[in-house]
Amino acid sequence: MDTSLAAAAVTAEASAPAAASTEPSAAPDASPAASSSSAAAAAAEDLAGGVAALSLDERFDLLMSIGEECIQPDELKRLLQNKPVPICYDGFEPSGRMHIAQGVVKTINVNKMIRAGCKVKIWIADWFAQLNNKMGGDLKKIQTVGRYMIEIWKAAGMNLDGVEFLWSSEEINRRANEYWPLVMDIGRKNNIKRITRCCTIMGRSDNEELTAAQIFYPCMQCADIFFLKADICQLGMDQRKVNMLAREYCDDIKRKNKPIILSHHMLPGFKEGQEKMSKSDPTSAIFMEDDEAQVNLKIKQAFCPPKIVDKNPCLEYIQYIVFPWFDKFEVVRKENNGGNKTFLTMDELVADYEAGGLHPADVKPALAKAINEILKPVRDHFNSSSEAKILLNTVKKYRVSN
């Protein structure tokens, strides 16, 4: 297949509804967390039932609640009108222990997508992690981390019946004749300057010296969107540049239906001015299997200036984790400090915090309690499952590489 045929195939796919696969890909070495084929087959009926249970506006609002940005909302509504089960794509590099932004927020967002009637394809980007030199480029270690991450989502309550986990190394090898001509065509239609502008998707700065493999990476991630027949790209704001590259590619090949970008908010680290959690700085993030004492200590030490809402990590955790999970935020305190209070909206909490009625000393214990409650099933899973425990202990021994 030459690259012009690859572009033609992508354009043709856009004019016909893409069928959601009901057969999940097995992870390398057969992860027990991967959905069985019978469960996946039943999921198609469940998704259709979800669509019937919600109105068009309810499905639209549910998906819009995921995104800090949507490009474009009118395209999203039109997609929901015309396609009963849209394909949502999310992906991740297996690159070390999982923090709660990746574990809890992804669980919340995936479950919202499934409730809105979508099929979710999670791309386990093991080859991409190798290209980006994660785990020192050791593919076996990378795949072990991938299986550990699936175990966490399984324990955290992700609705796996609506999810298909796909390993990039496996899928690309299986359908190489489709994938590589598409990657080549994207590369042909863009110059080096445009591609290197996307390097931030790998956690690299645009003035950093890149390997040839890392320059190849954005072309491949752009190709993933079309290779997986994705209608919606549901990734973090840090992946926006490559998602926009995919929309620009649609212009190049005269494809009418562009992938919709639904970008979620990036949770900051706990330290002042830390825009993103860092796996290489364990004090800046809560990991999904942290014990209760570790969670309490990290939140106790977190930056949380009184009466200041902007760039306050504790309040962001409440907004993007606690409220979506519990639909409320409960503060327990002595009567002479204002007594117990339950906040039902973030606006109510913000107003109280800015006025000084809610103090960091009130917020931090309540936040720690809520986070510990969310993480308890994950801890229990890794304590009770010998296989999960081995995976965790193995991953903990790996050195995190930037």
Phi, psi and chi 1 to 4 in degrees:
 res  aa     phi    psi   chi1   chi2   chi3   chi4
   1 MET       -  124.3  179.3 -170.5  -77.0      -
   2 ASP   -84.7  171.1   66.3   27.8      -      -
   3 THR   -68.8  -27.3   56.8      -      -      -
   4 SER   -68.5  -34.6   60.3      -      -      -
   5 LEU   -68.6  -34.5  -70.7  176.1      -      -
   6 ALA   -61.7  -44.4      -      -      -      -
   7 ALA   -64.0  -39.5      -      -      -      -
   8 ALA   -64.5  -37.9      -      -      -      -
   9 ALA   -65.7  -41.0      -      -      -      -
  10 VAL   -63.1  -42.2  169.1      -      -      -
  11 THR   -64.8  -40.9  -53.0      -      -      -
  12 ALA   -64.9  -39.3      -      -      -      -
  13 GLU   -61.3  -31.9  -76.1  166.1    3.3      -
  14 ALA   -67.7  -23.6      -      -      -      -
  15 SER   -88.3   -9.3   62.9      -      -      -
  16 ALA  -125.5  142.3      -      -      -      -
  17 PRO   -60.2  133.6  -19.6   30.5      -      -
  18 ALA   -82.5  131.1      -      -      -      -
  19 ALA   -80.9  131.2      -      -      -      -
  20 ALA   -75.9  127.3      -      -      -      -
  21 SER   -68.5  139.1  170.4      -      -      -
  22 THR  -105.7    5.7   57.6      -      -      -
  23 GLU  -110.3  109.3 -174.5   67.0   29.0      -
  24 PRO   -71.9  150.5   27.9  -32.5      -      -
  25 SER   -81.5  133.9  173.1      -      -      -
  26 ALA   -75.6  139.4      -      -      -      -
  27 ALA   -69.2  155.0      -      -      -      -
  28 PRO   -52.8  139.2  -26.7   34.1      -      -
  29 ASP    64.8   19.1  -58.7  -34.1      -      -
  30 ALA    53.8   80.2      -      -      -      -
  31 SER   -70.0  135.8  162.9      -      -      -
  32 PRO   -69.8  -15.0   25.5  -33.8      -      -
  33 ALA   -81.4  -15.3      -      -      -      -
  34 ALA   -67.9  142.6      -      -      -      -
  35 SER   -66.9  143.4  -59.4      -      -      -
  36 SER   -75.1  159.3   66.6      -      -      -
  37 SER   -65.2  -33.8   56.8      -      -      -
  38 SER   -68.0  -39.2   59.1      -      -      -
  39 ALA   -65.6  -39.5      -      -      -      -
  40 ALA   -67.0  -37.1      -      -      -      -
  41 ALA   -64.8  -40.4      -      -      -      -
  42 ALA   -67.9  -25.5      -      -      -      -
  43 ALA   -62.8  -32.4      -      -      -      -
  44 ALA   -59.8  -41.8      -      -      -      -
  45 GLU   -67.8  -39.6  -67.8 -179.1   17.6      -
  46 ASP   -62.4  -40.3  -66.9  -20.2      -      -
  47 LEU   -63.9  -42.9  -69.0  173.2      -      -
  48 ALA   -62.4  -37.8      -      -      -      -
  49 GLY   -65.5  -35.7      -      -      -      -
  50 GLY   -64.1  -39.7      -      -      -      -
  51 VAL   -62.1  -43.4  173.0      -      -      -
  52 ALA   -66.7  -30.4      -      -      -      -
  53 ALA   -75.3  -23.9      -      -      -      -
  54 LEU  -115.4  146.5  -63.3  176.5      -      -
  55 SER   -74.6  166.8   68.8      -      -      -
  56 LEU   -56.7  -46.0  173.1   64.5      -      -
  57 ASP   -65.0  -36.6  -73.9  -18.3      -      -
  58 GLU   -66.4  -41.2  -73.5  170.6  -28.3      -
  59 ARG   -64.2  -43.6  -66.2  172.1   65.5 -154.1
  60 PHE   -61.6  -47.9  174.6   77.8      -      -
  61 ASP   -63.2  -37.1  -70.1  -16.8      -      -
  62 LEU   -63.7  -44.5 -167.4   54.7      -      -
  63 LEU   -68.6  -39.4  -69.7  174.4      -      -
  64 MET   -65.5  -26.2  -72.7  -66.4  -70.1      -
  65 SER   -69.4  -16.3   71.9      -      -      -
  66 ILE   -75.7  -37.6  -67.0  170.3      -      -
  67 GLY   -94.4  135.9      -      -      -      -
  68 GLU   -74.1  -26.7 -179.8  171.2  -62.9      -
  69 GLU  -144.9  140.9  177.8 -175.4   62.7      -
  70 CYS  -128.3  127.5  177.2      -      -      -
  71 ILE  -123.6  103.8  -55.3  174.3      -      -
  72 GLN  -121.0  146.3  -61.4  -77.1   -9.0      -
  73 PRO   -60.3  -38.4  -25.8   34.9      -      -
  74 ASP   -66.3  -33.7   59.7  -36.9      -      -
  75 GLU   -68.2  -36.9  -65.9  176.2   16.3      -
  76 LEU   -64.5  -45.3  176.3   60.1      -      -
  77 LYS   -63.8  -40.4 -178.1  157.7  -85.5 -168.1
  78 ARG   -65.1  -38.0 -170.2  159.8   56.2 -114.1
  79 LEU   -61.2  -46.0  171.6   69.0      -      -
  80 LEU   -65.0  -31.5  -64.4  175.3      -      -
  81 GLN   -68.7  -36.7  -74.6  174.2  -33.9      -
  82 ASN  -101.1  -17.6  -63.1  -30.2      -      -
  83 LYS  -129.1  115.5 -171.5  168.4 -175.9  179.4
  84 PRO   -60.7  -40.0  -21.7   31.7      -      -
  85 VAL  -129.5   86.4 -176.4      -      -      -
  86 PRO   -67.0  154.5  -16.5   29.8      -      -
  87 ILE   -96.0  121.3  -56.2  -64.2      -      -
  88 CYS  -104.3  136.3  -69.4      -      -      -
  89 TYR  -114.2  132.5  144.8   74.3      -      -
  90 ASP  -136.5  156.5 -166.8   -5.7      -      -
  91 GLY  -154.6  164.6      -      -      -      -
  92 PHE  -156.3  149.2   68.3   97.0      -      -
  93 GLU   -87.5  122.1  -84.8 -172.0    3.8      -
  94 PRO   -70.9  108.2  -15.3   30.4      -      -
  95 SER  -137.0   17.9   58.0      -      -      -
  96 GLY   139.4 -167.2      -      -      -      -
  97 ARG   -62.6  152.7  -68.7  174.7   65.5 -162.9
  98 MET   -96.5  126.6 -175.7 -174.3  -74.1      -
  99 HIS   -91.6  170.6   51.5   57.6      -      -
 100 ILE   -69.9  -22.4   60.9  172.1      -      -
 101 ALA   -63.3  -40.3      -      -      -      -
 102 GLN   -79.8  -34.5 -160.3  172.7   23.9      -
 103 GLY   -84.1  -55.0      -      -      -      -
 104 VAL   -80.8  -46.7  178.0      -      -      -
 105 VAL   -62.9  -41.3  174.6      -      -      -
 106 LYS   -64.4  -38.7 -167.4 -177.3  -68.2  -71.4
 107 THR   -61.2  -45.3  -64.0      -      -      -
 108 ILE   -59.6  -47.7  -69.9  167.0      -      -
 109 ASN   -69.0  -41.9  -69.6  -15.6      -      -
 110 VAL   -62.7  -43.5  165.5      -      -      -
 111 ASN   -65.1  -33.9  -72.1   -7.3      -      -
 112 LYS   -65.2  -42.5  -76.8 -177.0  176.9 -178.3
 113 MET   -62.7  -40.2  -71.5 -173.2  -81.7      -
 114 ILE   -67.8  -41.2  -67.6  167.5      -      -
 115 ARG   -62.3  -29.8  -79.9  172.9   52.5 -152.3
 116 ALA   -81.4    2.6      -      -      -      -
 117 GLY    91.9   17.7      -      -      -      -
 118 CYS   -95.0  155.4  -61.2      -      -      -
 119 LYS   -98.4  129.7  169.8   76.7  175.7 -179.7
 120 VAL  -108.9  122.9 -180.0      -      -      -
 121 LYS  -105.0  117.3  -66.3 -175.7  177.8 -177.8
 122 ILE  -102.2  116.9  -63.5 -177.2      -      -
 123 TRP   -90.3  109.2 -169.7 -124.6      -      -
 124 ILE   -84.8   98.8  -50.5  171.5      -      -
 125 ALA   -85.2   65.9      -      -      -      -
 126 ASP   -68.0  -42.2   51.4   -7.3      -      -
 127 TRP   -64.1  -35.2  -94.0    5.8      -      -
 128 PHE   -67.4  -39.8  -68.5   76.7      -      -
 129 ALA   -62.5  -37.0      -      -      -      -
 130 GLN   -67.7  -43.4 -172.6  176.2   39.7      -
 131 LEU   -58.0  -36.3  -78.6  171.8      -      -
 132 ASN   -90.2    9.2 -156.2   14.4      -      -
 133 ASN    63.1   29.6 -157.8   36.9      -      -
 134 LYS   -75.1  148.0  -63.9  -60.4  172.5   72.0
 135 MET    53.1   33.3  -62.3  -69.7  116.6      -
 136 GLY    65.6   17.2      -      -      -      -
 137 GLY    79.6   11.7      -      -      -      -
 138 ASP   -83.9  105.9 -173.3  -36.3      -      -
 139 LEU   -64.1  -35.9 -171.0   60.6      -      -
 140 LYS   -63.0  -43.1 -174.8  175.4 -179.7 -179.3
 141 LYS   -65.1  -42.1  -72.2 -177.9  178.1  178.8
 142 ILE   -59.1  -43.2  -70.3  165.5      -      -
 143 GLN   -70.5  -31.1  -69.3  173.9  -17.9      -
 144 THR   -64.0  -42.7  -61.2      -      -      -
 145 VAL   -62.6  -39.4  173.7      -      -      -
 146 GLY   -59.7  -42.7      -      -      -      -
 147 ARG   -67.4  -38.3  -68.4 -164.2  -63.6  -85.1
 148 TYR   -60.1  -41.9  145.8   84.0      -      -
 149 MET   -66.2  -39.5  -71.0 -179.4  157.6      -
 150 ILE   -62.4  -39.8  -67.1  172.0      -      -
 151 GLU   -58.5  -39.6  -77.5  -67.2  -38.2      -
 152 ILE   -66.7  -47.9  -74.5 -178.7      -      -
 153 TRP   -62.0  -36.7  -73.2  -42.8      -      -
 154 LYS   -59.5  -45.2  172.7 -176.9  174.3 -177.2
 155 ALA   -75.0  -29.2      -      -      -      -
 156 ALA   -76.2  -13.3      -      -      -      -
 157 GLY   105.5   16.4      -      -      -      -
 158 MET   -65.4  136.4 -177.0 -180.0  -75.7      -
 159 ASN   -76.6   87.9 -177.2   -2.9      -      -
 160 LEU   -70.7  -15.9  -64.0 -176.1      -      -
 161 ASP   -63.9  -26.0  -74.2  -13.4      -      -
 162 GLY  -100.6   11.0      -      -      -      -
 163 VAL  -118.7  141.0  171.7      -      -      -
 164 GLU  -119.9  115.7 -174.2  178.6   11.7      -
 165 PHE   -87.7  128.0  -71.1  105.2      -      -
 166 LEU  -127.3  126.8  -62.3  165.0      -      -
 167 TRP   -88.8  126.2  -66.2   76.9      -      -
 168 SER   -60.5  -41.4   66.6      -      -      -
 169 SER   -60.2  -40.3   56.8      -      -      -
 170 GLU   -71.5  -47.9 -161.9  174.6   79.9      -
 171 GLU   -69.6  -39.8  -69.5  -60.2  -54.6      -
 172 ILE   -66.3  -41.4  -68.9  169.4      -      -
 173 ASN   -64.3  -38.2  -84.0  -28.2      -      -
 174 ARG   -69.1  -33.3 -169.6  168.5   65.0   84.7
 175 ARG  -127.0   45.6  -65.5  162.3   53.5 -160.6
 176 ALA   -60.2  -34.3      -      -      -      -
 177 ASN   -66.6  -21.0   62.2  -38.9      -      -
 178 GLU   -89.7  -39.7  -64.4  174.7   50.5      -
 179 TYR   -73.7  -53.1 -171.3   79.7      -      -
 180 TRP   -68.1  -37.8  -67.4  115.6      -      -
 181 PRO   -60.6  -33.9  -26.9   36.9      -      -
 182 LEU   -67.8  -44.9 -177.8   55.0      -      -
 183 VAL   -59.2  -44.1  173.4      -      -      -
 184 MET   -64.0  -39.0  -70.3  164.5   61.6      -
 185 ASP   -67.4  -39.9 -165.2   54.3      -      -
 186 ILE   -62.8  -42.9  -68.9  165.6      -      -
 187 GLY   -62.4  -39.7      -      -      -      -
 188 ARG   -65.1  -32.2 -122.2  174.0   20.5   92.4
 189 LYS   -91.6    3.9  -72.4 -179.8  166.6   59.8
 190 ASN  -134.3  146.9  -69.5  -81.2      -      -
 191 ASN   -91.4  170.9   57.2   36.3      -      -
 192 ILE   -60.6  -38.6  -69.7  -70.2      -      -
 193 LYS   -60.4  -43.6 -174.1  176.6  179.9 -178.9
 194 ARG   -66.1  -39.0  177.3   66.0 -175.9   91.7
 195 ILE   -70.2  -42.7  -65.1  -58.1      -      -
 196 THR   -68.2  -22.0   53.5      -      -      -
 197 ARG   -62.9  -21.6  -90.1  169.1   45.6 -157.1
 198 CYS   -88.2   -0.8  -66.7      -      -      -
 199 CYS   -64.3  -17.5   69.8      -      -      -
 200 THR   -64.2  -18.9   52.4      -      -      -
 201 ILE   -63.8  -21.7   65.1  172.5      -      -
 202 MET   -96.5    5.5  -59.8  176.4  -78.2      -
 203 GLY    77.7   23.7      -      -      -      -
 204 ARG  -111.0  149.4  -50.5  -69.8  172.1 -178.4
 205 SER   -85.1  156.0   64.3      -      -      -
 206 ASP   -74.1   -7.1   52.6   12.6      -      -
 207 ASN  -106.6    7.0   58.5    4.9      -      -
 208 GLU   -78.5  144.3 -169.8  173.2  -23.7      -
 209 GLU   -74.3  120.8 -173.2  174.0  -16.0      -
 210 LEU  -103.5  150.5  -57.9  174.3      -      -
 211 THR   -76.9  163.7   65.7      -      -      -
 212 ALA   -60.7  -35.0      -      -      -      -
 213 ALA   -62.2  -39.5      -      -      -      -
 214 GLN   -71.8  -28.0  -73.0  166.7  -30.1      -
 215 ILE   -71.1  -31.3  -69.7  174.0      -      -
 216 PHE   -69.0  -30.8 -148.6   43.6      -      -
 217 TYR   -53.3  -51.4 -171.6  119.9      -      -
 218 PRO   -61.1  -35.4  -24.7   36.3      -      -
 219 CYS   -63.1  -38.8  -64.9      -      -      -
 220 MET   -69.5  -44.3  -68.8  174.8   63.5      -
 221 GLN   -65.0  -36.5 -174.2  169.0  -32.6      -
 222 CYS   -62.7  -42.7 -178.6      -      -      -
 223 ALA   -63.9  -33.8      -      -      -      -
 224 ASP   -52.9  -40.2  -66.2  -17.4      -      -
 225 ILE   -59.2  -42.4  -64.8  165.0      -      -
 226 PHE   -82.5  -35.1  -56.2  102.8      -      -
 227 PHE   -61.2  -37.3 -176.8   66.1      -      -
 228 LEU   -89.3    1.9  -63.4  172.6      -      -
 229 LYS    56.6   42.1  -62.0  178.8  172.7   59.4
 230 ALA   -77.2  133.3      -      -      -      -
 231 ASP   -89.3  -33.3  -58.3  -59.5      -      -
 232 ILE  -129.6  130.1  -60.1  169.4      -      -
 233 CYS   -98.0  110.2  -57.8      -      -      -
 234 GLN  -110.6   88.7 -156.8  -63.3  -76.3      -
 235 LEU  -130.1  178.6  -59.7  164.5      -      -
 236 GLY   -75.7  165.9      -      -      -      -
 237 MET   -59.6  -24.0  -74.3  -66.6  -67.1      -
 238 ASP   -71.4  -11.2   60.2  -20.5      -      -
 239 GLN  -102.6    8.5  -56.4  -62.7  -58.2      -
 240 ARG   -59.3  -40.2 -175.9 -176.3 -170.1  -82.6
 241 LYS   -62.6  -40.7  -71.6 -178.6  179.4  178.4
 242 VAL   -76.0  -29.8   77.6      -      -      -
 243 ASN   -66.8  -37.3  -70.0  -25.3      -      -
 244 MET   -67.0  -34.6  -70.5  -57.0  -63.6      -
 245 LEU   -59.2  -39.2 -178.1   68.1      -      -
 246 ALA   -64.3  -39.5      -      -      -      -
 247 ARG   -68.3  -37.8  -73.2  178.9   64.8   89.8
 248 GLU   -65.3  -37.5  -68.7  166.4   15.5      -
 249 TYR   -62.0  -35.8  178.9   64.9      -      -
 250 CYS   -60.0  -38.6  -70.3      -      -      -
 251 ASP   -63.3  -41.5  -67.9  -28.6      -      -
 252 ASP   -61.4  -38.2  -68.1  -25.0      -      -
 253 ILE  -101.3    9.9   63.2  173.0      -      -
 254 LYS    60.6   38.4  -53.4  -65.4 -172.0  -72.0
 255 ARG   -90.4  126.9  169.0  172.9  165.4  155.1
 256 LYS   -75.4  -48.8 -175.8  179.2  177.7 -177.7
 257 ASN   -85.5  104.3  -65.7  -31.7      -      -
 258 LYS   -88.9  151.6  -60.8  177.8 -178.6 -179.3
 259 PRO   -64.1  136.4   20.8  -30.6      -      -
 260 ILE   -84.2  134.8  -66.0  155.2      -      -
 261 ILE  -101.8  119.8  -55.9  171.4      -      -
 262 LEU  -121.1   95.0 -162.8   59.1      -      -
 263 SER   -99.1  123.8  -56.3      -      -      -
 264 HIS   -87.0  160.0   65.1 -106.2      -      -
 265 HIS   -66.5  143.9  177.4   75.0      -      -
 266 MET   -94.8  118.6  -58.2  -64.3  -65.1      -
 267 LEU   -72.2  138.0  -80.3  178.3      -      -
 268 PRO   -79.3  168.6   31.7  -35.3      -      -
 269 GLY   -77.2  172.8      -      -      -      -
 270 PHE   -79.5  -14.1  -82.2  132.3      -      -
 271 LYS   -89.1  153.5  -64.4 -179.2  178.6  177.9
 272 GLU   -58.1  129.2 -176.9  176.5    3.3      -
 273 GLY    77.4    6.1      -      -      -      -
 274 GLN   -88.7  102.9 -159.3  169.1   33.3      -
 275 GLU   -70.8  -22.6  -67.2 -177.6   -1.1      -
 276 LYS  -144.7  143.3 -170.3  176.4  174.9 -179.0
 277 MET   -60.5  147.0  -72.5 -174.8 -166.5      -
 278 SER  -124.7  123.6  172.1      -      -      -
 279 LYS   -68.7  -25.5  -67.9  178.8 -177.2  177.6
 280 SER   -79.6   -9.2   57.5      -      -      -
 281 ASP  -122.1   88.7 -179.3    2.7      -      -
 282 PRO   -58.4  -23.9  -20.7   32.2      -      -
 283 THR   -77.2  -12.3   63.0      -      -      -
 284 SER   -89.9   -9.2   75.2      -      -      -
 285 ALA  -143.0  153.8      -      -      -      -
 286 ILE   -95.9  126.6  -67.5  171.6      -      -
 287 PHE   -92.3  153.4  -65.5  100.2      -      -
 288 MET   -63.8  -23.7  -70.6  -64.7  -69.8      -
 289 GLU  -109.3   14.2   10.2   39.7   54.2      -
 290 ASP   -56.6  142.8  -84.2   -9.2      -      -
 291 ASP   -81.3  172.9   62.8   33.1      -      -
 292 GLU   -59.0  -41.7 -168.0  169.6  -26.0      -
 293 ALA   -65.7  -38.3      -      -      -      -
 294 GLN   -65.2  -42.5  -71.8  171.3  -43.3      -
 295 VAL   -61.7  -47.3  170.9      -      -      -
 296 ASN   -58.8  -44.5  -67.7  -18.0      -      -
 297 LEU   -66.9  -43.8  180.0   61.2      -      -
 298 LYS   -63.8  -40.3  -71.8  178.2 -178.9 -178.5
 299 ILE   -72.9  -36.2  -67.2  177.3      -      -
 300 LYS   -60.0  -36.6 -177.1  179.1 -179.9 -179.8
 301 GLN   -88.8   -2.9  -65.3  175.0  -19.2      -
 302 ALA   -69.2  151.0      -      -      -      -
 303 PHE   -68.1  124.5  177.9   65.4      -      -
 304 CYS  -157.4   75.8 -172.9      -      -      -
 305 PRO   -67.8  136.5   25.1  -33.0      -      -
 306 PRO   -63.5  141.3   14.6  -22.2      -      -
 307 LYS    65.2    3.7  -62.3 -174.8  179.8 -179.3
 308 ILE  -112.5  120.1  -63.0  174.6      -      -
 309 VAL   -93.9  -41.1  172.5      -      -      -
 310 ASP   -61.7  129.2 -171.5   42.1      -      -
 311 LYS    57.5   34.9  -63.9 -177.0  179.8  177.4
 312 ASN   -99.8  104.2 -175.4  -35.4      -      -
 313 PRO   -60.6  -34.8   18.0  -29.1      -      -
 314 CYS   -63.1  -40.7  -70.2      -      -      -
 315 LEU   -69.8  -33.7  -62.4 -166.5      -      -
 316 GLU   -65.7  -38.3  -70.1 -154.6   24.4      -
 317 TYR   -63.6  -38.4  -80.2   51.8      -      -
 318 ILE   -64.2  -44.7  -66.3  168.0      -      -
 319 GLN   -66.6  -44.2  179.7  176.4   -4.9      -
 320 TYR   -99.1  -10.0  -67.8  100.9      -      -
 321 ILE  -121.2  -55.4  -67.2 -179.7      -      -
 322 VAL   -69.8  -49.7  178.5      -      -      -
 323 PHE   -62.5  -46.7  -91.0  112.4      -      -
 324 PRO   -61.9  -28.4  -24.2   34.6      -      -
 325 TRP   -82.9  -45.2 -162.7  -85.0      -      -
 326 PHE  -109.1  -13.6  -65.2  109.0      -      -
 327 ASP    64.2   19.2  -68.4  -40.5      -      -
 328 LYS  -167.9  166.4   61.9 -176.1  177.7 -179.0
 329 PHE  -136.0  119.3 -178.3   67.1      -      -
 330 GLU  -104.8  127.0  -65.3 -178.8  -44.2      -
 331 VAL  -111.9  127.8  172.4      -      -      -
 332 VAL  -111.2  122.6  176.5      -      -      -
 333 ARG  -153.5  165.8   56.9 -168.3  174.1 -175.2
 334 LYS   -68.9  155.3  -65.4  177.7 -179.9  177.7
 335 GLU   -58.7  -38.7  -76.4  -61.4  -34.1      -
 336 ASN   -73.4   -7.7   58.3   -8.4      -      -
 337 ASN  -104.8   11.6  -71.9  -27.6      -      -
 338 GLY   114.1  -12.2      -      -      -      -
 339 GLY    76.1  173.2      -      -      -      -
 340 ASN   -65.0  148.0  -62.3  -12.1      -      -
 341 LYS  -149.5  138.8 -174.7  163.6 -176.5  179.3
 342 THR  -112.3  121.2  -60.7      -      -      -
 343 PHE   -95.4  129.8  -65.0   92.3      -      -
 344 LEU  -100.6  -13.9  -60.7  178.8      -      -
 345 THR  -138.7  154.7   68.6      -      -      -
 346 MET   -68.6  -34.6 -168.2   64.0 -164.0      -
 347 ASP   -59.8  -41.9  -72.3  -16.8      -      -
 348 GLU   -63.3  -43.0 -179.9 -171.1    5.3      -
 349 LEU   -66.0  -43.6 -174.6  147.3      -      -
 350 VAL   -60.6  -44.2  164.5      -      -      -
 351 ALA   -60.9  -42.3      -      -      -      -
 352 ASP   -67.8  -38.3 -141.9   14.1      -      -
 353 TYR   -69.5  -44.2 -166.9   81.3      -      -
 354 GLU   -65.0  -31.9  -72.7 -179.9  -35.9      -
 355 ALA   -80.4  -10.8      -      -      -      -
 356 GLY    90.8    0.7      -      -      -      -
 357 GLY   -72.3  -21.2      -      -      -      -
 358 LEU  -120.8  122.3 -174.4   64.9      -      -
 359 HIS  -106.1  154.9 -169.4  -91.7      -      -
 360 PRO   -52.0  -33.7  -29.1   34.4      -      -
 361 ALA   -67.9  -20.0      -      -      -      -
 362 ASP   -84.9  -41.7  -55.5  -37.0      -      -
 363 VAL   -67.5  -46.9  166.6      -      -      -
 364 LYS   -63.9  -47.2  -72.1 -175.5  175.8 -176.0
 365 PRO   -64.5  -36.8  -18.0   29.8      -      -
 366 ALA   -67.7  -40.0      -      -      -      -
 367 LEU   -65.9  -44.5  174.5   59.0      -      -
 368 ALA   -60.4  -41.8      -      -      -      -
 369 LYS   -62.3  -43.7 -177.9 -178.8  178.0 -176.7
 370 ALA   -65.4  -44.9      -      -      -      -
 371 ILE   -63.2  -42.4  -64.8  -64.1      -      -
 372 ASN   -62.4  -36.4  -83.9  -44.5      -      -
 373 GLU   -65.8  -39.8 -171.3  172.5  -22.2      -
 374 ILE   -65.5  -39.6  -67.1  169.3      -      -
 375 LEU   -82.7  -13.3  -63.7 -175.2      -      -
 376 LYS   -55.8  -45.6 -173.2  177.9 -176.5  -58.6
 377 PRO   -62.1  -31.2  -21.5   33.0      -      -
 378 VAL   -69.4  -46.2  178.2      -      -      -
 379 ARG   -59.1  -45.8  -67.5 -173.2 -162.7  119.0
 380 ASP   -60.0  -40.0  -69.2  -13.5      -      -
 381 HIS   -63.8  -45.9  176.9   66.1      -      -
 382 PHE   -73.4  -19.0  -80.8   90.8      -      -
 383 ASN   -83.9  -31.2  -74.7  -30.7      -      -
 384 SER   -95.4  -25.6   62.3      -      -      -
 385 SER   -97.6  117.6  166.2      -      -      -
 386 SER   -65.1  -37.5   57.7      -      -      -
 387 GLU   -66.4  -42.9 -173.0  164.4   -6.8      -
 388 ALA   -64.5  -38.3      -      -      -      -
 389 LYS   -64.7  -40.5 -168.4  178.8  -64.8 -175.9
 390 ILE   -64.1  -43.1  -69.4  168.3      -      -
 391 LEU   -58.8  -47.6  -88.3  175.3      -      -
 392 LEU   -61.8  -47.7  173.3   59.7      -      -
 393 ASN   -63.0  -34.8  -69.8  -24.5      -      -
 394 THR   -66.7  -47.1  -58.0      -      -      -
 395 VAL   -64.5  -37.5  170.1      -      -      -
 396 LYS   -61.6  -26.6  -80.1 -176.9  172.5 -179.7
 397 LYS   -79.2  -18.0  -66.9  174.0 -173.9  174.8
 398 TYR   -74.4  143.8  -66.9  159.2      -      -
 399 ARG   -84.7  127.7  176.6  178.0  168.3  -87.9
 400 VAL   -75.6  125.1  174.9      -      -      -
 401 SER  -109.2  139.8   51.5      -      -      -
 402 ASN   -77.4      -  -67.3  -35.7      -      -
